[in-house]
Amino acid sequence: ASFIDFYMMLNSNAMNEVVKTLTIISTIFIPLTFISGVYGMNFQNMPELTYKYGYYIVLTVMASLAMFMLACFKRKRWF
């Protein structure tokens, strides 16, 4: 019985690591998907759409957000 419990514990730990990785990935990509979705809509009154460097500003914000989240995860030793 103890061998089966040990085997189940190993499987549970492996599955927890997979779920943790998927959670980190989704936590990074959900805000980026939201930003992309907002800018993918055809709004007429979005002033940043007419900026000369608006596209690069949005990309910079998205990259900065992803980097910030990765830094937070590394600081907490989650990633």
N, C-alpha and C positions, 0 to 999 in steps of 0.2 A: 504494500500500500504506500510506503514512503517513496519508493521509486516512481510510482505514478504521480504522486504529489509533486516530486521534484521535477519531473518531466512537464507537468502542467504549469509549474511556476516558470520554467524556462520559456515555454511557449507564450505565457502571459507577458513576460518581460519583453520578449521580441516584438509582440504585437503592440505593446505600449510604446516602444521606440518608433515603430512605423506610424502610429497615430500621432505621436509628438511631431515627427517630421512633416506629416501632412498638415497638421495644424499650423506649424510655422510657415509653411509655403502658402497656405490659404490666407493666413493673417497678413502676409506681405502683398499678395496679389488682389485681395478684395478691394482695398482702397484704390489701387491702380486701375482696376476694372471700373470702379465707380467714376473716377475722373475721366477715363476714356469714354464711358457711356454718356456723361454729361456733355462733353465736347463733341460727341458724335451726333447729337440731336441738332435739328435744323432750327435753332433759335435765331430770330432776327436782331434781338437787342442784347447781344453779348459784345461789349466793347473790346474785349481782349481778342476777338476774332479779327478785328481790323488792325491790330498792332503789327508793325513790321516784323517784330521778333516774337510774336505771340506763341507760335508753334514751339519755338525753342524754350520759351519761358515755361510752358506747360511740361515739356519733356524734362527740363531741369527740376521742376517741382516734383515730378513723379520719381525721378532718379534720387533726389534728395530724401524723399519720404522712404523709399526702399532702403537706402543706405542707413538712414536713422534707425529704422526698425531692425535691420540686421545688427547694427551696433548695440542696440538695446538687448537683443537676444544673445549676442556674444558676451556682453557684460554680465548677464544673468546666467551664463554658461548653459543656455538652452540649445545653442547651435555651435 
